[in-house]
Amino acid sequence: MSKMSNLDLVLDEMITTGQKMIDAATALKEMFSETAPEMSKVETKTKKKERSTCTGS
C-alpha cells in the first residue's frame, strides 16, 4: 500500500469518526436540553409520595 493510499484511508477514518462524534454530541445535547418533560415526571412522582404520606398509605 502506498503512502498516499494509506493517508487516504486514515483521513477517511478520521472524517467518519468526527461525524460520529458530532452525532453523539448532538444526541447528548438533545437528551439534556429536554428538561421540561422530565420535570413533569418528577413532579408527578413527588405529588404521589406526598399524597401517600398524607393519607397514611
N, CA, C and O atoms as a printed pandas DataFrame, in Angstrom:
     atom_number atom_name residue_name chain_id  residue_number  x_coord  y_coord  z_coord
0              1         N          MET        A               1    0.862   -1.180    0.000
1              2        CA          MET        A               1    0.000    0.000    0.000
2              3         C          MET        A               1    0.903    1.237    0.000
3              4         O          MET        A               1    1.848    1.334    0.783
4              5         N          SER        A               2    0.598    2.158   -0.877
5              6        CA          SER        A               2    1.414    3.360   -0.962
6              7         C          SER        A               2    1.074    4.312    0.175
7              8         O          SER        A               2    0.037    4.192    0.828
8              9         N          LYS        A               3    1.971    5.252    0.389
9             10        CA          LYS        A               3    1.751    6.236    1.463
10            11         C          LYS        A               3    0.500    7.071    1.199
11            12         O          LYS        A               3   -0.230    7.401    2.134
12            13         N          MET        A               4    0.249    7.411   -0.049
13            14        CA          MET        A               4   -0.931    8.216   -0.374
14            15         C          MET        A               4   -2.216    7.425   -0.131
15            16         O          MET        A               4   -3.207    7.974    0.350
16            17         N          SER        A               5   -2.193    6.153   -0.460
17            18        CA          SER        A               5   -3.363    5.313   -0.236
18            19         C          SER        A               5   -3.616    5.154    1.261
19            20         O          SER        A               5   -4.759    5.199    1.717
20            21         N          ASN        A               6   -2.539    4.969    2.013
21            22        CA          ASN        A               6   -2.650    4.852    3.468
22            23         C          ASN        A               6   -3.174    6.157    4.068
23            24         O          ASN        A               6   -4.035    6.141    4.948
24            25         N          LEU        A               7   -2.654    7.278    3.591
25            26        CA          LEU        A               7   -3.111    8.585    4.067
26            27         C          LEU        A               7   -4.592    8.773    3.762
27            28         O          LEU        A               7   -5.338    9.287    4.595
28            29         N          ASP        A               8   -5.015    8.364    2.586
29            30        CA          ASP        A               8   -6.419    8.476    2.199
30            31         C          ASP        A               8   -7.312    7.667    3.145
31            32         O          ASP        A               8   -8.371    8.141    3.555
32            33         N          LEU        A               9   -6.889    6.456    3.489
33            34        CA          LEU        A               9   -7.668    5.622    4.407
34            35         C          LEU        A               9   -7.744    6.246    5.797
35            36         O          LEU        A               9   -8.804    6.260    6.421
36            37         N          VAL        A              10   -6.617    6.760    6.276
37            38        CA          VAL        A              10   -6.587    7.374    7.606
38            39         C          VAL        A              10   -7.475    8.610    7.645
39            40         O          VAL        A              10   -8.206    8.817    8.613
40            41         N          LEU        A              11   -7.419    9.424    6.611
41            42        CA          LEU        A              11   -8.257   10.623    6.561
42            43         C          LEU        A              11   -9.740   10.266    6.500
43            44         O          LEU        A              11  -10.567   10.919    7.136
44            45         N          ASP        A              12  -10.073    9.231    5.735
45            46        CA          ASP        A              12  -11.476    8.790    5.688
46            47         C          ASP        A              12  -11.945    8.320    7.060
47            48         O          ASP        A              12  -13.067    8.618    7.469
48            49         N          GLU        A              13  -11.091    7.588    7.772
49            50        CA          GLU        A              13  -11.441    7.123    9.114
50            51         C          GLU        A              13  -11.617    8.301   10.071
51            52         O          GLU        A              13  -12.522    8.299   10.906
52            53         N          MET        A              14  -10.748    9.304    9.947
53            54        CA          MET        A              14  -10.860   10.488   10.803
54            55         C          MET        A              14  -12.161   11.237   10.530
55            56         O          MET        A              14  -12.820   11.695   11.463
56            57         N          ILE        A              15  -12.528   11.361    9.279
57            58        CA          ILE        A              15  -13.770   12.052    8.914
58            59         C          ILE        A              15  -14.972   11.293    9.459
59            60         O          ILE        A              15  -15.884   11.893   10.028
60            61         N          THR        A              16  -14.974    9.974    9.285
61            62        CA          THR        A              16  -16.079    9.154    9.788
62            63         C          THR        A              16  -16.186    9.261   11.305
63            64         O          THR        A              16  -17.281    9.409   11.848
64            65         N          THR        A              17  -15.044    9.186   11.986
65            66        CA          THR        A              17  -15.036    9.295   13.444
66            67         C          THR        A              17  -15.537   10.660   13.887
67            68         O          THR        A              17  -16.304   10.758   14.845
68            69         N          GLY        A              18  -15.118   11.699   13.208
69            70        CA          GLY        A              18  -15.575   13.050   13.535
70            71         C          GLY        A              18  -17.076   13.197   13.376
71            72         O          GLY        A              18  -17.740   13.823   14.203
72            73         N          GLN        A              19  -17.608   12.618   12.311
73            74        CA          GLN        A              19  -19.055   12.684   12.089
74            75         C          GLN        A              19  -19.813   11.937   13.184
75            76         O          GLN        A              19  -20.866   12.388   13.634
76            77         N          LYS        A              20  -19.274   10.796   13.610
77            78        CA          LYS        A              20  -19.921   10.032   14.681
78            79         C          LYS        A              20  -19.859   10.787   16.004
79            80         O          LYS        A              20  -20.797   10.734   16.799
80            81         N          MET        A              21  -18.752   11.489   16.238
81            82        CA          MET        A              21  -18.640   12.289   17.463
82            83         C          MET        A              21  -19.650   13.431   17.452
83            84         O          MET        A              21  -20.250   13.740   18.481
84            85         N          ILE        A              22  -19.837   14.048   16.311
85            86        CA          ILE        A              22  -20.826   15.121   16.187
86            87         C          ILE        A              22  -22.228   14.576   16.431
87            88         O          ILE        A              22  -23.029   15.203   17.123
88            89         N          ASP        A              23  -22.525   13.405   15.861
89            90        CA          ASP        A              23  -23.840   12.783   16.079
90            91         C          ASP        A              23  -24.062   12.485   17.559
91            92         O          ASP        A              23  -25.146   12.724   18.091
92            93         N          ALA        A              24  -23.026   11.958   18.223
93            94        CA          ALA        A              24  -23.146   11.634   19.647
94            95         C          ALA        A              24  -23.342   12.899   20.474
95            96         O          ALA        A              24  -24.175   12.925   21.381
96            97         N          ALA        A              25  -22.583   13.948   20.169
97            98        CA          ALA        A              25  -22.716   15.206   20.902
98            99         C          ALA        A              25  -24.097   15.817   20.693
99           100         O          ALA        A              25  -24.685   16.357   21.630
100          101         N          THR        A              26  -24.609   15.737   19.489
101          102        CA          THR        A              26  -25.945   16.258   19.197
102          103         C          THR        A              26  -27.010   15.485   19.968
103          104         O          THR        A              26  -27.942   16.075   20.513
104          105         N          ALA        A              27  -26.865   14.163   20.010
105          106        CA          ALA        A              27  -27.831   13.341   20.747
106          107         C          ALA        A              27  -27.797   13.669   22.234
107          108         O          ALA        A              27  -28.845   13.771   22.871
108          109         N          LEU        A              28  -26.601   13.834   22.793
109          110        CA          LEU        A              28  -26.487   14.196   24.207
110          111         C          LEU        A              28  -27.102   15.557   24.478
111          112         O          LEU        A              28  -27.796   15.744   25.477
112          113         N          LYS        A              29  -26.849   16.502   23.591
113          114        CA          LYS        A              29  -27.411   17.841   23.759
114          115         C          LYS        A              29  -28.933   17.788   23.755
115          116         O          LYS        A              29  -29.584   18.443   24.569
116          117         N          GLU        A              30  -29.500   17.007   22.837
117          118        CA          GLU        A              30  -30.955   16.880   22.766
118          119         C          GLU        A              30  -31.514   16.210   24.014
119          120         O          GLU        A              30  -32.570   16.600   24.512
120          121         N          MET        A              31  -30.807   15.199   24.522
121          122        CA          MET        A              31  -31.275   14.498   25.722
122          123         C          MET        A              31  -31.339   15.416   26.922
123          124         O          MET        A              31  -32.310   15.403   27.678
124          125         N          PHE        A              32  -30.295   16.215   27.094
125          126        CA          PHE        A              32  -30.210   17.036   28.286
126          127         C          PHE        A              32  -30.850   18.404   28.132
127          128         O          PHE        A              32  -30.977   19.131   29.117
128          129         N          SER        A              33  -31.257   18.777   26.921
129          130        CA          SER        A              33  -31.933   20.060   26.752
130          131         C          SER        A              33  -33.440   19.906   26.890
131          132         O          SER        A              33  -34.151   20.908   26.968
132          133         N          GLU        A              34  -33.942   18.684   26.921
133          134        CA          GLU        A              34  -35.372   18.429   27.073
134          135         C          GLU        A              34  -35.686   18.188   28.542
135          136         O          GLU        A              34  -36.036   17.072   28.927
136          137         N          THR        A              35  -35.563   19.228   29.367
137          138        CA          THR        A              35  -35.776   19.064   30.800
138          139         C          THR        A              35  -37.235   19.243   31.197
139          140         O          THR        A              35  -37.636   18.757   32.255
140          141         N          ALA        A              36  -38.033   19.915   30.398
141          142        CA          ALA        A              36  -39.430   20.166   30.767
142          143         C          ALA        A              36  -40.242   18.876   30.921
143          144         O          ALA        A              36  -40.926   18.732   31.934
144          145         N          PRO        A              37  -40.204   17.935   29.978
145          146        CA          PRO        A              37  -40.974   16.702   30.174
146          147         C          PRO        A              37  -40.480   15.892   31.368
147          148         O          PRO        A              37  -41.285   15.286   32.075
148          149         N          GLU        A              38  -39.185   15.872   31.603
149          150        CA          GLU        A              38  -38.637   15.134   32.730
150          151         C          GLU        A              38  -39.078   15.749   34.046
151          152         O          GLU        A              38  -39.348   15.034   35.011
152          153         N          MET        A              39  -39.151   17.069   34.089
153          154        CA          MET        A              39  -39.558   17.729   35.323
154          155         C          MET        A              39  -40.997   17.366   35.665
155          156         O          MET        A              39  -41.323   17.193   36.839
156          157         N          SER        A              40  -41.849   17.249   34.679
157          158        CA          SER        A              40  -43.240   16.906   34.971
158          159         C          SER        A              40  -43.336   15.493   35.532
159          160         O          SER        A              40  -44.186   15.226   36.382
160          161         N          LYS        A              41  -42.479   14.582   35.073
161          162        CA          LYS        A              41  -42.466   13.226   35.615
162          163         C          LYS        A              41  -42.034   13.247   37.074
163          164         O          LYS        A              41  -42.620   12.557   37.909
164          165         N          VAL        A              42  -41.011   14.036   37.380
165          166        CA          VAL        A              42  -40.515   14.130   38.753
166          167         C          VAL        A              42  -41.576   14.743   39.646
167          168         O          VAL        A              42  -41.785   14.281   40.767
168          169         N          GLU        A              43  -42.250   15.779   39.164
169          170        CA          GLU        A              43  -43.300   16.429   39.955
170          171         C          GLU        A              43  -44.444   15.465   40.227
171          172         O          GLU        A              43  -44.998   15.466   41.327
172          173         N          THR        A              44  -44.806   14.654   39.261
173          174        CA          THR        A              44  -45.891   13.692   39.440
174          175         C          THR        A              44  -45.522   12.675   40.509
175          176         O          THR        A              44  -46.344   12.350   41.366
176          177         N          LYS        A              45  -44.294   12.169   40.466
177          178        CA          LYS        A              45  -43.850   11.204   41.464
178          179         C          LYS        A              45  -43.836   11.834   42.850
179          180         O          LYS        A              45  -44.220   11.194   43.829
180          181         N          THR        A              46  -43.394   13.088   42.938
181          182        CA          THR        A              46  -43.345   13.782   44.219
182          183         C          THR        A              46  -44.751   13.977   44.771
183          184         O          THR        A              46  -44.976   13.791   45.967
184          185         N          LYS        A              47  -45.693   14.348   43.920
185          186        CA          LYS        A              47  -47.077   14.554   44.360
186          187         C          LYS        A              47  -47.685   13.249   44.852
187          188         O          LYS        A              47  -48.426   13.244   45.835
188          189         N          LYS        A              48  -47.379   12.136   44.175
189          190        CA          LYS        A              48  -47.898   10.842   44.603
190          191         C          LYS        A              48  -47.355   10.482   45.983
191          192         O          LYS        A              48  -48.089    9.964   46.826
192          193         N          LYS        A              49  -46.071   10.755   46.215
193          194        CA          LYS        A              49  -45.468   10.464   47.515
194          195         C          LYS        A              49  -46.103   11.321   48.596
195          196         O          LYS        A              49  -46.369   10.841   49.699
196          197         N          GLU        A              50  -46.346   12.593   48.282
197          198        CA          GLU        A              50  -46.956   13.490   49.266
198          199         C          GLU        A              50  -48.354   13.003   49.627
199          200         O          GLU        A              50  -48.734   13.024   50.798
200          201         N          ARG        A              51  -49.113   12.570   48.642
201          202        CA          ARG        A              51  -50.470   12.079   48.904
202          203         C          ARG        A              51  -50.439   10.811   49.748
203          204         O          ARG        A              51  -51.260   10.646   50.650
204          205         N          SER        A              52  -49.502    9.920   49.463
205          206        CA          SER        A              52  -49.464    8.668   50.212
206          207         C          SER        A              52  -49.017    8.905   51.646
207          208         O          SER        A              52  -49.463    8.187   52.541
208          209         N          THR        A              53  -48.152    9.886   51.900
209          210        CA          THR        A              53  -47.741   10.169   53.272
210          211         C          THR        A              53  -48.824   10.927   54.015
211          212         O          THR        A              53  -48.953   10.785   55.231
212          213         N          CYS        A              54  -49.596   11.724   53.312
213          214        CA          CYS        A              54  -50.681   12.472   53.954
214          215         C          CYS        A              54  -51.840   11.558   54.336
215          216         O          CYS        A              54  -52.477   11.754   55.371
216          217         N          THR        A              55  -52.107   10.565   53.506
217          218        CA          THR        A              55  -53.239    9.678   53.773
218          219         C          THR        A              55  -52.842    8.495   54.645
219          220         O          THR        A              55  -53.697    7.755   55.133
220          221         N          GLY        A              56  -51.532    8.324   54.835
221          222        CA          GLY        A              56  -51.055    7.250   55.679
222          223         C          GLY        A              56  -50.985    5.908   54.987
223          224         O          GLY        A              56  -50.854    4.886   55.661
224          225         N          SER        A              57  -51.068    5.868   53.651
225          226        CA          SER        A              57  -50.993    4.588   52.951
226          227         C          SER        A              57  -49.608    4.281   52.478
227          228         O          SER        A              57  -49.381    3.235   51.870
